[in-house]
Amino acid sequence: MNEQDFDVVVIGMGPGGEHAAGQLARAGLTVAGVEARLVGGECPYWGCVPSKMMIRAADLLTEGRRIPGMAGASVVSPNWAPVAARIRAEATDNWDDTVAADRFTDAGGTLFRGHGRITGPGQVSVGTEVLRARRAIVINTGTSPAIPPVPGLTGTPFWTNREIIEAEDVPRSLVVLGGGAIGAELAQVFARFGAQVNVVEALSQLLPAEEPESGELIAKIFTAEGITVTTGVSAESVRYDRNDGFAVSLKDGSLVSGDRLLVATGRKTDLPALGVGAIGLDESAHWIPVDGQMRAAPGVWAIGDVVGHGAFTHMSMYHAEIVINDILGRPHHPAEYHAVPRVTFTDPEIGSVGLTEAQARKQIRAVSTAISQIPTSARGWIHKAGNAGFIKLVADSDRGVLVGATSAGPTGGEVLSMLTLAVHAAVPVQRLGEMIYAYPTFHRAVADALSQLG
Ligand SMILES: Cc1cc2nc3c(=O)[nH]c(=O)nc-3n(C[C@H](O)[C@H](O)[C@H](O)COP(=O)(O)OP(=O)(O)OC[C@H]3O[C@@H](n4cnc5c(N)ncnc54)[C@H](O)[C@@H]3O)c2cc1C
């Protein structure tokens, strides 16, 4: 065993871990970063970045297909190869993280490749190395795809987000288990590139964490684009045959089949493998509980997906800032979750923040809501093809502030920013209604909805 002392040991170099490790090293602390796969985590290699590159390509194709009705004739034919090549290049050639690793070591950090395991207070082992953390252990181990216990699934060559992101060909047909953000985004990409896509969601709507109107809108768009959508039914069993591909029997007796199967049914942590029992934490828990400073135990902080406050890169980075300040003894606000923004990058984009109407009605005495439609707004009317969307506001009528909002539309994720600010800073609804909204923008639909709140 080789023992080394550091001020801070960061286990898992996802977006927040990489950021915290680099910043703490730049601040003069001795920092060890431990990474089992690639520095940067899921987001740059198998998550946000490559999936959004695929989406950008699929959206361009679809915009091209809209040209005939809007700007004359055009011929647009899909070609997946350049998309796959760009993703491969962006993942610095075959999923190599040299650039990210160099960024950390240039900041003065020491990188350990391998699986980190907590073996006692202030102690992490990586292979034959024992790293002692004088000041802090920061856990940023993220999540991996959760595979549901569907009979027949284990042992088949199903895809998760990792394999589909690495796909070099578009399959003729694709079954997507799970209609959340990841499943919905990738279903639309592959359908637009020519696959016959079937999406199966066990809950009653697509995008189950979002407003029912969001799920309905995306189901309508998917159906119009030729994607088959089944909701409220789960998979009963899976059969795979090398020649015939996948056949998924659903609990309503129906059967869906495809050359490929994407499992996008959620994410899971692996706390036993991390050894958190050695610092008194419950290894059977789904997430690591933390306080507002992201502290999980004396001398231990946890950030990102692993704490269960939202599996988003911006959440991991937000947590990292809190931890950097807390470890360096700088003043900072504790973590707040009343205005967490989230965007599903389908076309139309579904941006949302804070509470849904159903969540608000459980927590708040007097709730009022309003909806305005993008197609009947001036900008939506001008935009025409691809203008589907709406703004939904959820207000606490007693306090006179928004507690949640959805912005669905061609740039729903961008329009969301003003709604995030309104919920975050509790800007009075009356004051929001007095603001000047540039004409003719998509965000003027926010003013239309506000006028209904009175
Ligand atoms: C297809 C897809 C699309 C997504 N799109 C978006 C999006 O558009 N916007 C968004 O905000 N989020 C998106 N996400 C979510 C986003 O990728 C994650 O929330 C983000 O990566 C933050 O995760 P994290 O910081 O918790 O760590 P992760 O990124 O999960 O990284 C954790 C790291 O820890 C390492 N690790 C784990 N255990 C150990 C151990 N014991 N020892 C050493 N290393 C270990 C892992 O190898 C990994 O590199 C998407 C995810 C997927 C799968």
The ligand as a Gaussian input file, in Angstrom:
#p B3LYP/6-31G(d) Opt

LIG

0 1
 C      -28.348000      10.988000     -22.475000
 C      -28.251000      12.014000     -21.386000
 C      -28.528000      13.330000     -21.668000
 C      -28.421000      14.286000     -20.674000
 N      -28.693000      15.578000     -20.991000
 C      -28.583000      16.538000     -20.054000
 C      -28.823000      17.891000     -20.369000
 O      -29.143000      18.238000     -21.507000
 N      -28.683000      18.825000     -19.380000
 C      -28.334000      18.466000     -18.117000
 O      -28.231000      19.352000     -17.265000
 N      -28.096000      17.178000     -17.776000
 C      -28.219000      16.213000     -18.718000
 N      -27.951000      14.906000     -18.379000
 C      -27.577000      14.589000     -16.991000
 C      -26.099000      14.875000     -16.753000
 O      -25.301000      14.116000     -17.634000
 C      -25.704000      14.605000     -15.308000
 O      -26.619000      15.180000     -14.430000
 C      -24.315000      15.204000     -15.128000
 O      -23.347000      14.411000     -15.787000
 C      -23.932000      15.463000     -13.693000
 O      -23.641000      14.294000     -13.046000
 P      -22.642000      14.183000     -11.812000
 O      -21.861000      15.431000     -11.642000
 O      -23.409000      13.740000     -10.647000
 O      -21.626000      13.063000     -12.242000
 P      -21.430000      12.159000     -13.528000
 O      -21.403000      12.990000     -14.752000
 O      -22.367000      11.021000     -13.480000
 O      -19.945000      11.669000     -13.293000
 C      -19.610000      10.867000     -12.209000
 C      -18.220000      10.311000     -12.440000
 O      -17.826000       9.578000     -11.309000
 C      -17.117000       8.414000     -11.728000
 N      -17.208000       7.442000     -10.639000
 C      -18.304000       6.833000     -10.135000
 N      -17.995000       6.083000      -9.083000
 C      -16.662000       6.211000      -8.918000
 C      -15.738000       5.685000      -7.968000
 N      -16.142000       4.919000      -6.958000
 N      -14.433000       6.012000      -8.103000
 C      -14.002000       6.816000      -9.101000
 N      -14.836000       7.350000     -10.009000
 C      -16.153000       7.062000      -9.909000
 C      -17.811000       8.003000     -12.990000
 O      -16.944000       7.230000     -13.806000
 C      -18.155000       9.359000     -13.622000
 O      -17.156000       9.792000     -14.509000
 C      -28.040000      13.919000     -19.360000
 C      -27.752000      12.581000     -19.065000
 C      -27.851000      11.635000     -20.063000
 C      -27.526000      10.214000     -19.729000

